[in-house]
Amino acid sequence: MTKSTWALVALALFGGLYVLFQIATRTPEPPAHQVFIGGAVLTMNAEQPIAEAVSVRGDRIEAVGSTDEIMTLVTEETEVNDLMGRTLVPGFIDAHGHFPGSGMYSLVANLSSPPAGNVVDMDMLVERLKEQAGRTEEGDWIIGLSYDDTAIAEGRHPTRSDLDRVSATQPVVALHSSLHFATVNSAALLELGINRDTPDPEGGVIVRDAQGEPTGVLEENAMMSLMGQVLSFGAFEGFLMTKAAVKDYAQHGVTTANMGAGSREQMKGMRQMSRWGVVPQRLTVMPLQTDFDQEIKTGVFDEAEWDTDRFDTVGFKIVADGSIQGYTGYLSHPYHVPFKGDEDYRGYARVNREALFAQVREIFKHGYRVAIHTNGDASVEDALDAVEAALLEFPQEDHRTILIHAQMAREDQIKRMAQLGITPSFFTAHVYFWGDRHRDIFMGPERAENISPSQWAIENGVRFTTHLDTPVVPMRPLRAVSAMVNRKTSSGEVLGEYQKTDVMTALRATTIDAAWQVHREADLGSIEVGKLADLVVLSGNPLDNAEHVHDLKVERTIIGGVTIYER
């Protein structure tokens, strides 16, 4: 064939692939009219908390009421959905996570330990990475995700020596379950330019051995340069990762996902994926403050340039401290079991107090919103002080500043949140995944009883949400609900009897309160007339068996009237 013929063939193939892509990713139209009858409807609407049936017209809820009332709206064209005794609830809203991070498990080695995975010792961790090496091109990073130093037999982080067993020539990285640490091998240290003379960055630590040589463990800001290299997946890999996350979230009833701490490039890619329909879920996005610092300071960041009907920027993310289970959460009193024998060690701020005040001030000055990651109570205190100072200078009636995690918030700090109009998002699932270790290692019995203190928030009129920080733990909204209701650790022990909530409160924390926290309560979060028809069908009624609410199955997930998953 001639060159011009080859060009025409290539153009035709490209055009055909483009058409197929458009067909595969376009957003389906919802049925013109559908009703749901034959089960319980938990609306999350305080004025009508329980109903029998729902009518949906296009992508909006038309009516909520009794079966008889809804059946009067049925015509020959109506799609009638019989719940057959199952329960309809609003779609679950991810208050804070790192979408599409759970999709990474389709691309990298899964190093999770029980109860999330099955890696129990260093040899198994190394073996998983060796298997990943066999799937990795020469010269590319060999990546593993979610190791937990406190959950493996050796009770320590892997070191460069451990990871050198995977490869002596290719860079290897194992990311901690908290995503606040990473361990790399010798080849990776060389590629990153880290050696014994490299200074610790502010808000981070390059861990060293007795001779001053890097062990391979990088804490907090010391791993930031690494993350850009490791997580810079190509377009095709990014597509596969996103599709895997979409499936994961849909199977567990998530209709609105959260992209917490999104970089500029990540946001561009995900916005396009959303526009193409690759991501059917609605997305709330927290841009990483450090990526947009100049636009914040000059007041030129324009949400309208980013926002679409399914992609919504909801506040800049500041990461003020680290992780309790990594000993980098910033506490007002020392850790229960001293870190490396230091009985005075309290963790540290990732953003120092002066810088935090300045960052929050600029955000409030220009009328933007903010979400601040705070795990330790000293970090919570800094955040509360920074917001109070900003409000004195730039008063706002309804700013809904979010404290992400607020894990060790004290009762007096919860009271200050009420006074300042701050809303926490608790990572209550910590009780299940790390509760035993919080009690025995990190916090001690007394402080551990009150991690993620929901009851204190209720008593002080502080509206709050709960989240899973996925991929830190799997996206399982009903596990988050169960953690709030039962406060059981993975060993079956109750941790924090006083902080338990009822089922409806926990469900609200994953639906209507999560919508309210990001100013989306007018359209999302409850089954009410005029709201978007984001719905989930559960295998049973959560109110019937609170102790086993996490065992319920998601039977169907609906976004804007369109079913995106059916079991």
C-alpha positions as CSV (number, residue, x, y, z in Angstrom):
1,M,0.0,0.0,0.0
2,T,1.1,3.6,-0.6
3,K,1.9,6.0,2.3
4,S,-1.4,7.8,1.7
5,T,-3.3,4.5,1.9
6,W,-1.6,3.6,5.2
7,A,-2.5,7.0,6.5
8,L,-6.2,6.5,5.6
9,V,-6.2,3.1,7.2
10,A,-4.6,4.5,10.4
11,L,-7.1,7.4,10.4
12,A,-10.0,4.9,10.0
13,L,-8.7,2.7,12.8
14,F,-8.3,5.7,15.1
15,G,-11.7,7.0,14.2
16,G,-13.3,3.6,14.9
17,L,-11.5,3.3,18.2
18,Y,-12.7,6.8,19.1
19,V,-16.3,6.0,18.3
20,L,-16.1,2.8,20.3
21,F,-14.6,4.7,23.2
22,Q,-17.4,7.3,23.1
23,I,-20.0,4.5,23.1
24,A,-18.2,2.7,26.0
25,T,-17.9,5.7,28.2
26,R,-21.0,7.8,27.5
27,T,-23.4,8.3,30.4
28,P,-26.6,6.3,29.9
29,E,-29.9,8.1,30.2
30,P,-32.1,7.2,33.2
31,P,-35.6,5.7,32.7
32,A,-38.2,8.4,32.1
33,H,-40.0,7.2,35.2
34,Q,-39.3,4.5,37.7
35,V,-40.7,3.6,41.1
36,F,-39.4,1.6,44.1
37,I,-41.8,-0.3,46.2
38,G,-42.0,-3.4,48.4
39,G,-39.3,-2.6,51.0
40,A,-38.2,-0.1,53.6
41,V,-37.0,3.4,52.6
42,L,-34.6,5.1,55.0
43,T,-34.7,8.7,53.7
44,M,-32.2,10.5,56.1
45,N,-34.9,13.3,56.0
46,A,-35.5,14.1,59.7
47,E,-39.2,15.1,58.9
48,Q,-39.9,11.8,57.1
49,P,-37.2,9.3,58.2
50,I,-38.9,6.1,57.0
51,A,-41.1,5.6,54.0
52,E,-42.5,2.7,51.9
53,A,-41.9,3.8,48.3
54,V,-40.2,6.3,46.0
55,S,-40.9,7.7,42.6
56,V,-38.1,8.9,40.3
57,R,-38.7,11.1,37.3
58,G,-35.5,11.1,35.1
59,D,-32.6,11.9,37.4
60,R,-34.6,13.5,40.2
61,I,-36.8,12.2,43.0
62,E,-40.4,13.0,42.3
63,A,-42.2,11.7,45.4
64,V,-41.7,9.8,48.6
65,G,-44.5,8.2,50.6
66,S,-46.6,5.1,51.0
67,T,-46.9,2.4,48.4
68,D,-50.5,3.4,47.7
69,E,-49.5,7.0,47.1
70,I,-46.6,6.1,44.8
71,M,-48.6,3.5,42.8
72,T,-51.1,6.2,41.7
73,L,-48.2,7.7,39.7
74,V,-47.6,4.5,37.8
75,T,-48.4,4.3,34.0
76,E,-47.7,1.7,31.3
77,E,-44.3,3.4,30.7
78,T,-43.2,3.2,34.4
79,E,-40.4,0.9,35.4
80,V,-41.6,-0.7,38.6
81,N,-38.8,-1.9,40.9
82,D,-39.9,-4.4,43.6
83,L,-37.4,-4.2,46.5
84,M,-38.7,-7.6,47.7
85,G,-38.3,-6.7,51.3
86,R,-34.9,-5.1,50.9
87,T,-34.0,-1.5,52.0
88,L,-33.5,1.6,49.9
89,V,-31.1,4.3,51.3
90,P,-29.4,7.4,49.8
91,G,-26.1,6.7,47.9
92,F,-23.1,6.7,50.2
93,I,-20.9,9.8,50.1
94,D,-17.2,9.4,50.7
95,A,-16.4,12.3,53.0
96,H,-12.7,11.9,52.6
97,G,-10.5,9.5,50.6
98,H,-8.1,9.4,47.7
99,F,-10.0,8.3,44.7
100,P,-9.0,6.5,42.5
101,G,-6.4,5.2,44.9
102,S,-8.1,1.8,45.5
103,G,-7.5,1.1,41.9
104,M,-3.8,1.0,42.5
105,Y,-4.2,-2.5,43.8
106,S,-4.8,-3.6,40.2
107,L,-1.4,-2.3,39.2
108,V,0.9,-2.8,42.3
109,A,1.7,-5.4,44.9
110,N,-0.8,-5.5,47.8
111,L,1.2,-5.6,51.0
112,S,-1.8,-5.3,53.4
113,S,-1.8,-7.2,56.7
114,P,-4.9,-8.6,58.5
115,P,-7.7,-7.6,58.7
116,A,-7.4,-5.9,55.3
117,G,-4.9,-8.4,53.8
118,N,-2.8,-11.4,54.6
119,V,0.9,-10.3,54.7
120,V,2.1,-11.4,58.1
121,D,5.9,-11.2,58.0
122,M,8.9,-9.6,56.1
123,D,9.5,-12.6,54.0
124,M,6.0,-12.6,52.7
125,L,6.3,-8.8,52.0
126,V,9.5,-9.3,50.0
127,E,7.9,-12.2,48.1
128,R,5.0,-10.1,47.1
129,L,7.3,-7.4,45.8
130,K,9.4,-10.0,43.9
131,E,6.1,-11.2,42.2
132,Q,5.5,-7.5,41.3
133,A,9.0,-7.3,39.9
134,G,8.2,-10.1,37.5
135,R,5.3,-7.9,36.1
136,T,7.4,-4.7,35.9
137,E,9.4,-3.5,33.0
138,E,13.2,-3.1,33.4
139,G,14.0,0.4,34.7
140,D,10.5,1.0,36.1
141,W,9.7,1.3,39.8
142,I,8.6,-1.9,41.5
143,I,5.8,-0.7,43.8
144,G,4.0,-2.2,46.8
145,L,1.2,-0.6,48.7
146,S,-0.1,-0.7,52.3
147,Y,2.5,-2.5,54.4
148,D,1.9,-2.1,58.2
149,D,5.0,-2.3,60.4
150,T,3.0,-2.9,63.6
151,A,1.0,-5.8,62.0
152,I,3.8,-8.0,60.8
153,A,5.8,-10.5,62.9
154,E,9.0,-8.4,63.0
155,G,7.1,-5.3,64.2
156,R,9.2,-2.9,62.2
157,H,9.4,-1.1,58.9
158,P,11.2,-2.9,56.0
159,T,14.6,-1.4,55.3
160,R,16.7,-0.8,52.2
161,S,18.4,-4.2,52.9
162,D,15.1,-6.0,52.9
163,L,14.1,-4.4,49.6
164,D,17.5,-5.0,48.0
165,R,16.4,-8.7,48.2
166,V,13.8,-7.7,45.6
167,S,16.2,-6.0,43.2
168,A,19.7,-4.7,43.4
169,T,19.3,-2.6,40.2
170,Q,15.7,-1.6,39.9
171,P,14.1,1.0,42.2
172,V,11.8,-0.6,44.7
173,V,9.3,1.2,47.0
174,A,6.9,-0.1,49.7
175,L,4.3,2.5,50.7
176,H,3.0,2.4,54.3
177,S,-0.7,1.8,54.9
178,S,-1.1,5.3,56.2
179,L,0.5,6.8,53.0
180,H,2.7,8.9,55.4
181,F,5.8,6.7,55.0
182,A,7.7,4.9,52.4
183,T,10.6,2.5,52.3
184,V,12.9,2.3,49.3
185,N,15.9,0.1,48.3
186,S,19.4,1.2,47.6
187,A,18.8,1.7,43.9
188,A,15.8,4.0,44.7
189,L,17.9,6.1,47.2
190,L,20.5,6.6,44.5
191,E,17.9,7.6,42.0
192,L,16.3,10.1,44.5
193,G,19.7,11.5,45.3
194,I,19.4,10.7,49.0
195,N,22.5,9.8,51.0
196,R,24.0,10.3,54.5
197,D,24.6,14.0,53.7
198,T,21.1,14.8,52.6
199,P,19.4,17.0,55.2
200,D,16.0,16.2,56.6
201,P,13.3,18.4,55.0
202,E,11.1,20.5,57.3
203,G,8.2,18.4,58.4
204,G,9.9,15.1,57.4
205,V,12.6,12.6,58.4
206,I,15.1,10.6,56.5
207,V,15.5,7.7,58.9
208,R,19.2,6.7,59.5
209,D,21.0,3.9,61.1
210,A,23.7,4.2,63.9
211,Q,26.3,5.0,61.3
212,G,24.2,7.9,59.9
213,E,23.3,6.0,56.7
214,P,19.7,6.2,55.4
215,T,17.8,3.0,56.2
216,G,15.5,3.5,53.3
217,V,12.6,4.7,55.5
218,L,11.2,8.1,54.6
219,E,8.7,9.9,56.8
220,E,6.2,12.5,55.9
221,N,7.6,15.4,53.8
222,A,10.8,13.3,53.1
223,M,8.7,11.1,50.8
224,M,7.0,13.8,48.8
225,S,9.5,14.0,46.0
226,L,9.3,10.2,45.7
227,M,5.5,10.2,45.4
228,G,5.6,12.3,42.2
229,Q,7.8,9.7,40.5
230,V,6.2,6.6,41.9
231,L,2.6,7.6,41.3
232,S,3.0,9.2,37.9
233,F,1.2,6.4,36.0
234,G,0.9,6.6,32.3
235,A,-2.5,7.4,30.6
236,F,-3.4,3.8,30.0
237,E,-2.4,2.7,33.5
238,G,-4.3,5.7,34.9
239,F,-7.4,4.6,33.0
240,L,-7.2,1.0,34.2
241,M,-6.7,2.2,37.8
242,T,-9.7,4.5,37.6
243,K,-11.9,1.8,36.1
244,A,-10.9,-0.6,38.9
245,A,-11.7,2.1,41.5
246,V,-15.1,2.9,39.9
247,K,-16.0,-0.8,40.1
248,D,-14.9,-1.1,43.7
249,Y,-16.8,2.0,44.8
250,A,-19.9,1.0,42.8
251,Q,-20.0,-2.4,44.4
252,H,-20.1,-0.9,47.8
253,G,-22.7,1.8,47.2
254,V,-20.6,4.9,46.8
255,T,-22.3,7.4,44.6
256,T,-20.1,10.4,45.5
257,A,-16.3,9.8,45.8
258,N,-13.7,12.2,47.2
259,M,-10.3,13.1,45.8
260,G,-8.6,14.4,48.9
261,A,-5.3,16.3,48.4
262,G,-5.5,16.3,44.6
263,S,-2.5,17.6,42.7
264,R,-3.0,19.8,39.7
265,E,-2.2,17.0,37.3
266,Q,-4.3,14.5,39.1
267,M,-7.2,16.9,39.0
268,K,-6.9,17.5,35.3
269,G,-6.8,13.8,34.6
270,M,-9.8,13.0,36.8
271,R,-11.8,15.9,35.5
272,Q,-11.4,14.6,32.0
273,M,-12.3,11.0,33.1
274,S,-15.4,12.4,34.7
275,R,-16.4,14.4,31.6
276,W,-15.9,11.3,29.4
277,G,-18.1,9.2,31.7
278,V,-15.3,6.9,32.7
279,V,-16.2,7.9,36.3
280,P,-20.0,7.7,36.8
281,Q,-19.7,8.7,40.5
282,R,-19.9,12.3,41.4
283,L,-16.6,13.7,42.6
284,T,-15.8,16.1,45.4
285,V,-12.2,17.3,45.1
286,M,-9.9,18.9,47.7
287,P,-7.0,20.5,45.8
288,L,-3.7,20.2,47.6
289,Q,-2.9,23.6,49.0
290,T,0.8,23.4,48.1
291,D,0.0,22.9,44.4
292,F,-2.1,26.0,44.3
293,D,-0.3,28.3,46.7
294,Q,0.2,31.2,44.4
295,E,-3.3,31.2,43.0
296,I,-4.6,31.2,46.6
297,K,-2.4,34.1,47.7
298,T,-3.4,36.2,44.7
299,G,-7.0,35.2,44.8
300,V,-7.1,34.0,41.2
301,F,-8.1,30.4,41.8
302,D,-11.5,30.1,40.1
303,E,-13.6,27.1,41.1
304,A,-15.9,27.7,38.1
305,E,-13.0,26.8,35.7
306,W,-12.8,23.4,37.3
307,D,-16.3,22.5,38.4
308,T,-18.8,20.6,36.2
309,D,-22.1,18.9,37.1
310,R,-20.1,15.9,38.5
311,F,-16.8,17.4,39.5
312,D,-16.9,19.8,42.4
313,T,-13.9,21.5,44.2
314,V,-14.9,21.7,47.9
315,G,-11.9,23.2,49.7
316,F,-8.1,23.3,49.8
317,K,-6.4,20.4,51.7
318,I,-3.6,21.2,54.2
319,V,-1.8,18.2,55.7
320,A,-0.8,19.6,59.2
321,D,0.6,16.4,60.8
322,G,1.1,12.7,60.2
323,S,-0.2,9.3,61.3
324,I,-0.9,8.1,64.8
325,Q,0.0,4.5,63.8
326,G,3.2,5.8,62.3
327,Y,4.2,7.8,65.4
328,T,4.1,11.0,63.4
329,G,0.7,12.3,64.6
330,Y,1.4,15.4,66.6
331,L,0.3,15.0,70.3
332,S,0.1,17.2,73.3
333,H,1.4,14.3,75.5
334,P,3.8,11.5,74.7
335,Y,3.0,8.3,73.0
336,H,2.0,5.4,75.2
337,V,4.9,3.1,74.2
338,P,7.8,5.5,73.8
339,F,9.1,5.9,70.2
340,K,12.6,4.5,70.0
341,G,12.9,4.7,73.8
342,D,12.2,8.5,73.8
343,E,9.6,9.0,76.6
344,D,9.0,12.6,75.7
345,Y,8.4,12.0,72.0
346,R,5.0,13.5,70.8
347,G,5.3,13.3,67.0
348,Y,5.6,16.5,65.1
349,A,3.9,19.0,62.9
350,R,4.2,18.5,59.2
351,V,3.3,22.2,58.7
352,N,4.7,24.3,61.5
353,R,2.3,26.6,63.5
354,E,3.4,29.9,61.8
355,A,3.1,28.4,58.3
356,L,-0.3,26.9,59.1
357,F,-1.6,30.3,60.3
358,A,-0.4,31.9,57.1
359,Q,-1.9,29.3,54.9
360,V,-5.3,29.4,56.6
361,R,-5.3,33.2,56.6
362,E,-4.8,33.4,52.8
363,I,-7.5,30.9,52.2
364,F,-10.0,32.8,54.4
365,K,-8.9,36.1,53.0
366,H,-10.0,35.2,49.5
367,G,-13.2,33.4,50.6
368,Y,-12.0,29.9,49.8
369,R,-12.8,26.8,51.8
370,V,-10.3,24.6,53.7
371,A,-10.0,21.0,55.0
372,I,-7.1,20.4,57.4
373,H,-5.6,17.0,58.1
374,T,-5.2,16.7,61.9
375,N,-4.6,13.5,63.7
376,G,-3.0,14.4,67.0
377,D,-4.6,16.7,69.5
378,A,-1.6,19.2,69.3
379,S,-2.3,19.4,65.6
380,V,-6.0,19.9,66.2
381,E,-5.1,22.7,68.6
382,D,-2.9,24.5,66.0
383,A,-5.7,24.2,63.4
384,L,-8.3,25.5,65.8
385,D,-6.1,28.5,66.7
386,A,-5.3,29.2,63.0
387,V,-9.0,29.1,62.0
388,E,-10.0,31.3,65.0
389,A,-7.3,33.9,64.0
390,A,-8.5,33.9,60.4
391,L,-12.1,34.3,61.4
392,L,-11.3,37.3,63.6
393,E,-9.7,39.0,60.6
394,F,-12.1,37.7,57.9
395,P,-15.4,36.7,59.5
396,Q,-17.5,34.1,57.7
397,E,-20.9,32.9,58.9
398,D,-21.0,29.4,57.3
399,H,-17.5,28.4,56.3
400,R,-17.8,24.7,57.4
401,T,-14.0,24.3,57.8
402,I,-13.3,20.5,57.9
403,L,-10.9,18.9,60.2
404,I,-10.0,15.6,58.5
405,H,-9.6,12.7,60.9
406,A,-9.5,14.8,64.2
407,Q,-8.7,11.4,65.6
408,M,-7.4,12.5,69.0
409,A,-9.6,15.6,69.4
410,R,-10.2,16.2,73.1
411,E,-13.6,17.2,74.5
412,D,-12.6,20.8,75.1
413,Q,-11.5,20.9,71.4
414,I,-14.9,19.6,70.3
415,K,-16.5,22.4,72.2
416,R,-14.3,24.9,70.4
417,M,-15.3,23.4,67.1
418,A,-18.9,24.2,68.0
419,Q,-18.0,27.8,68.8
420,L,-16.0,28.2,65.6
421,G,-18.3,26.5,63.2
422,I,-15.8,23.8,62.4
423,T,-17.0,20.3,61.3
424,P,-14.8,17.2,61.8
425,S,-14.7,14.1,59.6
426,F,-13.8,11.2,61.8
427,F,-11.9,8.1,60.6
428,T,-13.9,5.9,63.0
429,A,-12.9,2.7,61.1
430,H,-9.6,3.1,62.9
431,V,-11.3,1.5,65.8
432,Y,-11.7,-1.7,63.8
433,F,-8.4,-1.7,61.8
434,W,-6.0,-0.4,64.4
435,G,-8.0,-0.1,67.7
436,D,-6.1,-2.9,69.5
437,R,-2.8,-1.3,68.7
438,H,-4.0,2.2,69.5
439,R,-5.0,0.9,73.0
440,D,-1.8,-1.2,73.6
441,I,0.9,0.7,71.7
442,F,0.1,4.3,70.6
443,M,-2.4,5.9,72.9
444,G,-2.9,3.7,75.9
445,P,-6.3,2.6,77.2
446,E,-7.7,5.9,78.4
447,R,-7.0,8.0,75.3
448,A,-7.8,5.2,72.9
449,E,-11.3,5.0,74.3
450,N,-12.0,8.4,72.8
451,I,-10.5,8.2,69.3
452,S,-13.0,9.6,66.8
453,P,-15.3,11.0,69.6
454,S,-18.7,10.9,67.9
455,Q,-20.7,11.2,71.2
456,W,-18.8,14.3,72.3
457,A,-19.7,15.9,68.9
458,I,-23.4,15.0,69.3
459,E,-23.5,16.4,72.8
460,N,-22.0,19.7,71.7
461,G,-24.1,20.1,68.6
462,V,-21.1,19.6,66.2
463,R,-22.2,18.1,62.9
464,F,-19.7,15.5,61.7
465,T,-19.1,12.8,59.1
466,T,-17.1,9.5,58.9
467,H,-14.8,8.3,56.2
468,L,-12.4,5.5,55.3
469,D,-9.5,7.4,53.7
470,T,-9.3,4.8,51.0
471,P,-6.9,3.3,49.9
472,V,-5.7,3.5,53.5
473,V,-8.5,0.9,54.3
474,P,-10.9,-0.6,51.8
475,M,-13.9,1.4,50.6
476,R,-16.6,-0.3,52.8
477,P,-19.1,2.4,53.9
478,L,-21.0,-0.2,56.0
479,R,-17.8,-1.0,57.9
480,A,-17.5,2.7,58.7
481,V,-21.2,2.7,60.0
482,S,-20.5,-0.4,62.0
483,A,-17.4,1.1,63.6
484,M,-19.5,4.1,64.8
485,V,-22.3,1.9,66.1
486,N,-20.4,-1.0,67.7
487,R,-16.8,0.4,68.3
488,K,-15.4,-3.1,67.9
489,T,-11.8,-3.8,67.1
490,S,-10.7,-6.5,64.7
491,S,-10.1,-8.8,67.8
492,G,-13.8,-8.2,68.8
493,E,-13.1,-6.0,71.8
494,V,-15.2,-2.8,72.4
495,L,-13.1,0.3,72.3
496,G,-14.9,3.4,73.5
497,E,-18.4,2.3,74.7
498,Y,-19.3,5.9,75.5
499,Q,-18.6,7.1,72.0
500,K,-21.0,4.6,70.3
501,T,-23.8,6.1,68.2
502,D,-27.1,4.7,66.9
503,V,-27.5,3.3,63.4
504,M,-29.4,6.3,61.9
505,T,-26.7,8.7,63.2
506,A,-24.0,6.6,61.6
507,L,-25.9,6.3,58.3
508,R,-26.4,10.1,58.3
509,A,-22.7,10.6,58.7
510,T,-22.2,8.7,55.4
511,T,-25.0,10.4,53.5
512,I,-26.8,13.7,54.4
513,D,-24.2,15.0,56.8
514,A,-21.4,14.2,54.3
515,A,-23.4,16.2,51.7
516,W,-23.9,19.1,54.1
517,Q,-20.2,19.2,55.0
518,V,-19.3,20.1,51.4
519,H,-22.3,22.4,50.8
520,R,-24.2,19.8,48.6
521,E,-27.2,19.1,50.9
522,A,-29.6,20.8,48.5
523,D,-29.1,18.0,45.9
524,L,-27.5,15.0,47.6
525,G,-27.5,12.9,50.7
526,S,-31.2,12.1,51.4
527,I,-34.2,10.7,49.6
528,E,-36.3,13.9,49.3
529,V,-38.5,15.4,46.6
530,G,-36.4,17.4,44.1
531,K,-33.0,15.8,45.0
532,L,-30.9,13.8,42.6
533,A,-31.8,10.1,42.5
534,D,-28.6,8.7,44.0
535,L,-29.8,5.5,45.7
536,V,-28.5,2.2,47.1
537,V,-30.5,-1.0,47.6
538,L,-29.2,-3.0,50.7
539,S,-29.8,-6.7,51.2
540,G,-31.5,-5.9,54.6
541,N,-32.5,-3.2,56.9
542,P,-29.6,-1.7,59.0
543,L,-32.0,-0.9,61.8
544,D,-32.8,-4.6,62.3
545,N,-29.4,-5.9,63.4
546,A,-27.0,-3.1,64.4
547,E,-24.3,-5.5,65.6
548,H,-24.0,-7.0,62.1
549,V,-24.7,-4.0,59.9
550,H,-21.3,-4.5,58.2
551,D,-22.5,-7.9,56.9
552,L,-25.2,-6.3,54.7
553,K,-24.7,-6.4,51.0
554,V,-25.1,-3.7,48.4
555,E,-27.5,-5.1,45.9
556,R,-27.8,-2.2,43.5
557,T,-26.2,1.3,43.1
558,I,-28.0,4.1,41.2
559,I,-26.7,7.5,40.3
560,G,-29.0,10.1,38.8
561,G,-31.6,7.4,38.2
562,V,-29.1,5.2,36.3
563,T,-28.1,1.8,37.7
564,I,-24.3,1.5,37.6
565,Y,-24.1,-1.7,39.6
566,E,-26.4,-4.6,40.3
567,R,-25.4,-7.7,42.2
